[in-house]
Amino acid sequence: MQIRQLGAGDYDDRMALSQFAFQMRLTEEQLELRRKSYRPEEEWGAFDERGELLSALSILPLETWLQGRLLRMGGVAGVATWPEARRQGCVSKLLLHALTVMKREGQTVSMLHPFSFGFYRRYGYEMTIERKKYTIETRQLPPRKDTPGFVKRMAERDTAVLDAIYSAYASRYNGNILRTPSWWNERVFRKEGMFAVYYREDRTPEGYVFYEIANGLMTLHEMAYVSDTAYTALWTFVANHDSMISEVTWMAPVDDSLPFLLPDPRIRQEIVPYFMTRIVDAQAFVKEYAWEPDAENRENEETVLLRLTDEHAPWNEGEFRLVWSAAGEGRLERIEAGEAASRAADEDFISCDIQGLAAMLAGGRRPTWLAAVGRIAGPGERLRVLERRIPNRTAYLVDFF
């Protein structure tokens, strides 16, 4: 078996595999349209001795917001295998190769949408992003409120206006991605629907809703806003469709406040597991991560001992000192054999696998909670130090890849 990057000449084989694996049928026109945006440098495949494609995946070079900072991220997508090649280790070899590629490219973190959470946990990924699905009957929509400014439907999609709102909104969460112009055009604008934008009285745009109406159902593809007034105005706009719809659906952040603001909060709500995250390079990730500063300790560094396990990325495995400056800059220092710290008692270390580290740093799971459910272990005092250094921010992802 050979693992290699795909070339321009592999497009037809890659699309044949993708159509089969994801049970879709594209027209010749659609295939030619996708050929124009095909990026072989993002595609990797497992080939047999005859050079035939067995399995493939994409590594999308993205950036994701974590604690308000943009980190380079490898988005794993389009994982597919022909049935005759399954259970032969093709995907396993591709995923392990992808880790090496992402580390080399400086992508310290990776994300994917799993077909099976259990399968990808075996390769170091952990669930970090859940979404709250609302299904709201027309009679349950928020009451219409007068707000300053106005909401107007976009006659033509203005990427600059939308992206400014989206970026301000998305950066408030852990997990959202930075959208490039090509992402807007190839991913977002490909969906059916309309945009409506909220403008302040001075005509400054502060929010938008991207929605579609079909067969009496209003689907909110996304809602982004930078003020409470914008949020209220957009929901009033949605409620103004009450004569033509029977219900509204939206995949909201898990901390969204809408039910609390409703006269009758007994709307249908479902927490839906969505994306998984993996830390590719723990030492580089810790250096880039925005830790909480220590306001009471302006001069001295603070340290916990960390025993990290990672079956598939040996560069992450071992004993480390996790050190923070008073300003909140972190570093992960490997403890070499023979050092005094390596002779510390087991109970001095926080023991954690790579999945637990992702759950803490990208998924909003607090260290003391993870310890209570048996996912990490360590002295309570050290766990509380670690917890104090991790900013508490909700994980959310608007997009799909």
ZIGI-V591802 format. One record per run of one state. SS is the DSSP state (@ for helix, = for strand, . for the rest). FROM is the first residue (numbers start at 1). LEN is the number of residues. Records with the same first field share a line. If there is no record, write none. Layout:
SS=FROM-LEN / FROM-LEN
This chain:
.=1-1 / 6-2 / 22-6 / 38-2 / 48-5 / 67-2 / 82-1 / 86-4 / 105-4 / 113-4 / 122-4 / 141-9 / 154-5 / 171-3 / 175-2 / 178-3 / 189-5 / 200-5 / 215-2 / 226-2 / 240-7 / 253-5 / 262-6 / 280-2 / 289-13 / 310-4 / 317-1 / 325-5 / 335-5 / 344-2 / 362-5 / 373-4 / 378-2 / 390-5 / 396-6
==2-4 / 43-5 / 53-14 / 69-13 / 109-4 / 126-12 / 150-4 / 174-1 / 177-1 / 194-6 / 205-10 / 217-9 / 247-6 / 268-12 / 302-8 / 318-7 / 330-5 / 349-5 / 377-1 / 395-1
@=8-14 / 28-10 / 40-3 / 83-3 / 90-15 / 117-5 / 138-3 / 159-12 / 181-8 / 228-12 / 258-4 / 282-7 / 314-3 / 340-4 / 346-3 / 354-8 / 367-6 / 380-10
